[in-house]
Amino acid sequence: MLNFLPAKLIGFISFSLYILNTIFWLMPILVFSMFKALIPLRFSKMVFSYLLDLMASNWVATNTIIQKIFTKTKLVVTGLEQLKIDDWYLVLANHQSWVDIVVLQRALHGNIPFLKFFLKRELIYVPLLGLAWWALDFPFMKRYSQAFLKKNPHLRGKDLATTKKACAKFKHKPVSVMNFIEGTRFSQKKHDRQNSPFQHLLKPKAGGMSFVLDAMGEHLTTIVDVTIHYPDGIPNFSDFVSGRVETVHIEVRSLSITKELGHINFSDRNDKIIFQKWLMKFWHDKDVRLEKMIQKYSTESER
């Protein structure tokens, strides 16, 4: 609507509104999180969890309104008709920019439960935000390195047990857990350094995804496979808030976890190998789809 304004002015106004929107919703989230912590009743905790998720969803919805008012960014999304707001999902996507998070929130908002990320245990101590993440039931995980476990074998399996305990609250409450299995944002330098076998993707990290599935396998039912393509080049956050990103293409697929990975035992070495093979094929298929998207939309832009 107001995308005729200079890009720098749009960026300044948009970013300021994002900050105000975050503060506006962070305050009640912190207040309700205190009530959630102080009232020990299971029913009250469940009620507060739903209210807190609603506030976080309203934060996403308001960010989307800001984007539509100040920028001309158009999201072209396919595959949303397969999704439901009351199901359990593991969301997997290629990762190219911090913009991916904003785009995913906007594209999936209202179609699946509020997106949640596995966070390192140490992040719970971040002032204000740590409390907000805890109140929003973001699972905090503590992973030990193999070197650490060799020195402390009595702690083997404790990281998984802690994560399973954190995820127990999702048994009666639909959730969407987000995971970027490349572990970092794509860049050509990283791609070359890895000697990645994929054309447009970094190597997937089996450890993180297997950890999530092992901890939450009984609760998650569907993998939401999201492929993101920026036809004008990979943007940074400044490009996005300034309205320099015209179009984002997003393809969504749904895969049954029971059908794809229902018989995987992550404690078994052979099953781990089977999972790694499945993951490499899954990632190869995504690479092929991304190449097709690039070819399709580059051809259309040339017409």
Contacts in CASP RR format, 6 or more apart in sequence:
PFRMAT RR
TARGET T0000
AUTHOR 0000-0000-0000
METHOD contacts of the structure
MODEL  1
MLNFLPAKLIGFISFSLYILNTIFWLMPILVFSMFKALIPLRFSKMVFSY
LLDLMASNWVATNTIIQKIFTKTKLVVTGLEQLKIDDWYLVLANHQSWVD
IVVLQRALHGNIPFLKFFLKRELIYVPLLGLAWWALDFPFMKRYSQAFLK
KNPHLRGKDLATTKKACAKFKHKPVSVMNFIEGTRFSQKKHDRQNSPFQH
LLKPKAGGMSFVLDAMGEHLTTIVDVTIHYPDGIPNFSDFVSGRVETVHI
EVRSLSITKELGHINFSDRNDKIIFQKWLMKFWHDKDVRLEKMIQKYSTE
SER
1 68 0 8 1.000
1 69 0 8 1.000
1 70 0 8 1.000
2 10 0 8 1.000
2 69 0 8 1.000
2 70 0 8 1.000
3 10 0 8 1.000
3 70 0 8 1.000
3 71 0 8 1.000
3 72 0 8 1.000
3 243 0 8 1.000
5 13 0 8 1.000
5 70 0 8 1.000
7 242 0 8 1.000
7 243 0 8 1.000
7 244 0 8 1.000
8 242 0 8 1.000
10 70 0 8 1.000
10 71 0 8 1.000
10 241 0 8 1.000
10 242 0 8 1.000
10 243 0 8 1.000
11 70 0 8 1.000
11 238 0 8 1.000
11 241 0 8 1.000
11 242 0 8 1.000
11 243 0 8 1.000
13 70 0 8 1.000
14 66 0 8 1.000
14 67 0 8 1.000
14 70 0 8 1.000
14 71 0 8 1.000
14 241 0 8 1.000
14 242 0 8 1.000
14 243 0 8 1.000
15 241 0 8 1.000
17 66 0 8 1.000
17 70 0 8 1.000
18 63 0 8 1.000
18 66 0 8 1.000
18 241 0 8 1.000
21 59 0 8 1.000
21 62 0 8 1.000
21 63 0 8 1.000
21 66 0 8 1.000
22 59 0 8 1.000
24 62 0 8 1.000
25 55 0 8 1.000
25 56 0 8 1.000
25 58 0 8 1.000
25 59 0 8 1.000
25 62 0 8 1.000
26 128 0 8 1.000
26 132 0 8 1.000
28 55 0 8 1.000
29 52 0 8 1.000
29 55 0 8 1.000
29 56 0 8 1.000
29 132 0 8 1.000
29 135 0 8 1.000
29 136 0 8 1.000
30 128 0 8 1.000
30 131 0 8 1.000
30 132 0 8 1.000
30 135 0 8 1.000
32 48 0 8 1.000
32 51 0 8 1.000
32 52 0 8 1.000
32 55 0 8 1.000
32 135 0 8 1.000
33 48 0 8 1.000
33 52 0 8 1.000
33 131 0 8 1.000
33 132 0 8 1.000
33 134 0 8 1.000
33 135 0 8 1.000
35 44 0 8 1.000
35 48 0 8 1.000
36 44 0 8 1.000
36 45 0 8 1.000
36 48 0 8 1.000
36 49 0 8 1.000
36 52 0 8 1.000
36 135 0 8 1.000
37 135 0 8 1.000
39 45 0 8 1.000
39 48 0 8 1.000
46 172 0 8 1.000
46 173 0 8 1.000
48 135 0 8 1.000
49 137 0 8 1.000
49 169 0 8 1.000
49 173 0 8 1.000
50 173 0 8 1.000
52 135 0 8 1.000
52 136 0 8 1.000
52 137 0 8 1.000
53 113 0 8 1.000
53 114 0 8 1.000
53 136 0 8 1.000
53 137 0 8 1.000
56 114 0 8 1.000
56 136 0 8 1.000
57 109 0 8 1.000
57 110 0 8 1.000
57 114 0 8 1.000
60 105 0 8 1.000
60 106 0 8 1.000
60 109 0 8 1.000
60 114 0 8 1.000
61 109 0 8 1.000
63 102 0 8 1.000
63 105 0 8 1.000
63 106 0 8 1.000
64 105 0 8 1.000
64 106 0 8 1.000
64 109 0 8 1.000
67 73 0 8 1.000
67 102 0 8 1.000
67 106 0 8 1.000
70 243 0 8 1.000
71 240 0 8 1.000
71 241 0 8 1.000
71 242 0 8 1.000
71 243 0 8 1.000
71 245 0 8 1.000
72 243 0 8 1.000
72 246 0 8 1.000
73 240 0 8 1.000
73 243 0 8 1.000
73 245 0 8 1.000
73 246 0 8 1.000
73 247 0 8 1.000
73 248 0 8 1.000
74 246 0 8 1.000
74 247 0 8 1.000
74 248 0 8 1.000
75 103 0 8 1.000
75 106 0 8 1.000
75 107 0 8 1.000
75 247 0 8 1.000
75 248 0 8 1.000
75 250 0 8 1.000
76 247 0 8 1.000
76 248 0 8 1.000
76 249 0 8 1.000
76 250 0 8 1.000
77 107 0 8 1.000
77 250 0 8 1.000
77 251 0 8 1.000
77 252 0 8 1.000
78 250 0 8 1.000
78 251 0 8 1.000
78 252 0 8 1.000
79 251 0 8 1.000
79 252 0 8 1.000
79 253 0 8 1.000
79 254 0 8 1.000
80 107 0 8 1.000
80 108 0 8 1.000
80 111 0 8 1.000
80 252 0 8 1.000
82 252 0 8 1.000
82 253 0 8 1.000
82 254 0 8 1.000
83 89 0 8 1.000
83 108 0 8 1.000
83 111 0 8 1.000
83 112 0 8 1.000
83 224 0 8 1.000
83 252 0 8 1.000
83 254 0 8 1.000
84 111 0 8 1.000
84 112 0 8 1.000
85 110 0 8 1.000
85 111 0 8 1.000
85 112 0 8 1.000
85 113 0 8 1.000
85 174 0 8 1.000
86 113 0 8 1.000
86 174 0 8 1.000
87 112 0 8 1.000
87 113 0 8 1.000
87 174 0 8 1.000
87 221 0 8 1.000
87 222 0 8 1.000
88 113 0 8 1.000
88 170 0 8 1.000
88 174 0 8 1.000
88 175 0 8 1.000
88 176 0 8 1.000
88 219 0 8 1.000
88 220 0 8 1.000
88 221 0 8 1.000
88 222 0 8 1.000
89 112 0 8 1.000
89 113 0 8 1.000
89 175 0 8 1.000
89 176 0 8 1.000
89 177 0 8 1.000
89 220 0 8 1.000
89 221 0 8 1.000
89 222 0 8 1.000
89 223 0 8 1.000
89 224 0 8 1.000
90 176 0 8 1.000
90 177 0 8 1.000
90 179 0 8 1.000
90 209 0 8 1.000
90 212 0 8 1.000
90 213 0 8 1.000
90 216 0 8 1.000
90 220 0 8 1.000
90 222 0 8 1.000
90 223 0 8 1.000
90 224 0 8 1.000
90 257 0 8 1.000
91 104 0 8 1.000
91 108 0 8 1.000
91 112 0 8 1.000
91 115 0 8 1.000
91 176 0 8 1.000
91 177 0 8 1.000
91 178 0 8 1.000
91 179 0 8 1.000
91 223 0 8 1.000
91 224 0 8 1.000
91 226 0 8 1.000
92 179 0 8 1.000
92 180 0 8 1.000
92 181 0 8 1.000
92 209 0 8 1.000
92 223 0 8 1.000
92 224 0 8 1.000
92 225 0 8 1.000
92 226 0 8 1.000
93 100 0 8 1.000
93 104 0 8 1.000
93 178 0 8 1.000
93 180 0 8 1.000
93 225 0 8 1.000
93 226 0 8 1.000
93 227 0 8 1.000
93 228 0 8 1.000
94 100 0 8 1.000
94 180 0 8 1.000
94 182 0 8 1.000
94 186 0 8 1.000
94 200 0 8 1.000
94 201 0 8 1.000
94 226 0 8 1.000
94 227 0 8 1.000
94 228 0 8 1.000
94 286 0 8 1.000
94 290 0 8 1.000
95 180 0 8 1.000
95 182 0 8 1.000
95 183 0 8 1.000
95 184 0 8 1.000
95 185 0 8 1.000
95 186 0 8 1.000
96 185 0 8 1.000
96 186 0 8 1.000
96 228 0 8 1.000
96 230 0 8 1.000
96 234 0 8 1.000
97 185 0 8 1.000
97 230 0 8 1.000
97 234 0 8 1.000
97 235 0 8 1.000
97 236 0 8 1.000
97 237 0 8 1.000
98 185 0 8 1.000
98 236 0 8 1.000
98 237 0 8 1.000
99 230 0 8 1.000
99 235 0 8 1.000
99 236 0 8 1.000
99 237 0 8 1.000
99 239 0 8 1.000
99 240 0 8 1.000
99 245 0 8 1.000
100 180 0 8 1.000
100 185 0 8 1.000
100 228 0 8 1.000
102 237 0 8 1.000
102 240 0 8 1.000
103 228 0 8 1.000
103 248 0 8 1.000
103 250 0 8 1.000
104 115 0 8 1.000
104 178 0 8 1.000
104 226 0 8 1.000
104 228 0 8 1.000
105 115 0 8 1.000
107 226 0 8 1.000
107 250 0 8 1.000
107 252 0 8 1.000
108 115 0 8 1.000
108 176 0 8 1.000
108 224 0 8 1.000
108 226 0 8 1.000
112 176 0 8 1.000
112 224 0 8 1.000
113 174 0 8 1.000
113 175 0 8 1.000
113 176 0 8 1.000
114 136 0 8 1.000
114 175 0 8 1.000
114 176 0 8 1.000
115 176 0 8 1.000
115 178 0 8 1.000
116 136 0 8 1.000
116 137 0 8 1.000
116 138 0 8 1.000
116 139 0 8 1.000
116 175 0 8 1.000
116 176 0 8 1.000
116 177 0 8 1.000
116 178 0 8 1.000
117 138 0 8 1.000
117 177 0 8 1.000
117 178 0 8 1.000
117 179 0 8 1.000
118 138 0 8 1.000
118 139 0 8 1.000
118 140 0 8 1.000
118 141 0 8 1.000
118 163 0 8 1.000
118 177 0 8 1.000
118 179 0 8 1.000
118 212 0 8 1.000
119 133 0 8 1.000
119 138 0 8 1.000
119 139 0 8 1.000
119 140 0 8 1.000
119 141 0 8 1.000
120 140 0 8 1.000
120 141 0 8 1.000
120 142 0 8 1.000
120 143 0 8 1.000
121 140 0 8 1.000
121 141 0 8 1.000
121 142 0 8 1.000
123 129 0 8 1.000
123 130 0 8 1.000
123 133 0 8 1.000
123 140 0 8 1.000
124 130 0 8 1.000
124 133 0 8 1.000
124 134 0 8 1.000
124 140 0 8 1.000
126 133 0 8 1.000
133 140 0 8 1.000
134 140 0 8 1.000
137 169 0 8 1.000
137 170 0 8 1.000
137 173 0 8 1.000
137 175 0 8 1.000
139 163 0 8 1.000
139 166 0 8 1.000
139 167 0 8 1.000
139 177 0 8 1.000
139 215 0 8 1.000
140 166 0 8 1.000
141 159 0 8 1.000
141 162 0 8 1.000
141 163 0 8 1.000
141 166 0 8 1.000
141 211 0 8 1.000
141 215 0 8 1.000
142 159 0 8 1.000
142 162 0 8 1.000
142 163 0 8 1.000
143 159 0 8 1.000
143 211 0 8 1.000
144 152 0 8 1.000
144 155 0 8 1.000
144 156 0 8 1.000
144 158 0 8 1.000
144 159 0 8 1.000
148 155 0 8 1.000
149 155 0 8 1.000
149 156 0 8 1.000
160 211 0 8 1.000
160 214 0 8 1.000
160 215 0 8 1.000
163 211 0 8 1.000
163 215 0 8 1.000
164 215 0 8 1.000
164 216 0 8 1.000
167 215 0 8 1.000
167 216 0 8 1.000
167 219 0 8 1.000
170 216 0 8 1.000
170 219 0 8 1.000
171 218 0 8 1.000
171 219 0 8 1.000
175 219 0 8 1.000
176 224 0 8 1.000
177 212 0 8 1.000
177 216 0 8 1.000
177 220 0 8 1.000
179 208 0 8 1.000
179 209 0 8 1.000
179 212 0 8 1.000
181 204 0 8 1.000
181 205 0 8 1.000
181 206 0 8 1.000
181 208 0 8 1.000
181 209 0 8 1.000
181 279 0 8 1.000
181 283 0 8 1.000
182 201 0 8 1.000
182 202 0 8 1.000
182 203 0 8 1.000
182 204 0 8 1.000
182 205 0 8 1.000
183 202 0 8 1.000
183 205 0 8 1.000
184 190 0 8 1.000
184 202 0 8 1.000
186 200 0 8 1.000
186 201 0 8 1.000
186 202 0 8 1.000
186 234 0 8 1.000
190 202 0 8 1.000
191 202 0 8 1.000
194 202 0 8 1.000
194 203 0 8 1.000
196 202 0 8 1.000
196 203 0 8 1.000
197 203 0 8 1.000
198 283 0 8 1.000
198 284 0 8 1.000
198 287 0 8 1.000
199 287 0 8 1.000
199 290 0 8 1.000
199 291 0 8 1.000
200 287 0 8 1.000
200 290 0 8 1.000
200 291 0 8 1.000
200 294 0 8 1.000
201 283 0 8 1.000
201 286 0 8 1.000
201 287 0 8 1.000
201 290 0 8 1.000
203 283 0 8 1.000
204 279 0 8 1.000
204 280 0 8 1.000
204 282 0 8 1.000
204 283 0 8 1.000
206 272 0 8 1.000
206 275 0 8 1.000
206 276 0 8 1.000
206 279 0 8 1.000
209 279 0 8 1.000
210 266 0 8 1.000
210 272 0 8 1.000
210 275 0 8 1.000
212 220 0 8 1.000
213 220 0 8 1.000
213 257 0 8 1.000
213 261 0 8 1.000
213 264 0 8 1.000
213 266 0 8 1.000
214 266 0 8 1.000
217 257 0 8 1.000
220 257 0 8 1.000
221 256 0 8 1.000
221 257 0 8 1.000
221 258 0 8 1.000
222 254 0 8 1.000
222 255 0 8 1.000
222 256 0 8 1.000
222 257 0 8 1.000
223 254 0 8 1.000
223 255 0 8 1.000
223 256 0 8 1.000
223 257 0 8 1.000
223 260 0 8 1.000
224 252 0 8 1.000
224 253 0 8 1.000
224 254 0 8 1.000
225 252 0 8 1.000
225 253 0 8 1.000
225 254 0 8 1.000
225 255 0 8 1.000
225 282 0 8 1.000
225 286 0 8 1.000
226 250 0 8 1.000
226 251 0 8 1.000
226 252 0 8 1.000
227 250 0 8 1.000
227 251 0 8 1.000
227 253 0 8 1.000
227 286 0 8 1.000
227 289 0 8 1.000
227 290 0 8 1.000
227 293 0 8 1.000
228 248 0 8 1.000
228 249 0 8 1.000
228 250 0 8 1.000
229 248 0 8 1.000
229 249 0 8 1.000
229 250 0 8 1.000
229 290 0 8 1.000
229 293 0 8 1.000
229 294 0 8 1.000
229 297 0 8 1.000
230 245 0 8 1.000
230 248 0 8 1.000
230 249 0 8 1.000
231 247 0 8 1.000
231 249 0 8 1.000
231 294 0 8 1.000
231 297 0 8 1.000
231 298 0 8 1.000
231 301 0 8 1.000
232 245 0 8 1.000
232 246 0 8 1.000
232 247 0 8 1.000
235 244 0 8 1.000
235 245 0 8 1.000
239 245 0 8 1.000
249 293 0 8 1.000
249 297 0 8 1.000
251 289 0 8 1.000
251 293 0 8 1.000
260 278 0 8 1.000
261 275 0 8 1.000
261 278 0 8 1.000
263 271 0 8 1.000
264 271 0 8 1.000
264 274 0 8 1.000
264 275 0 8 1.000
265 271 0 8 1.000
266 272 0 8 1.000
266 275 0 8 1.000
END
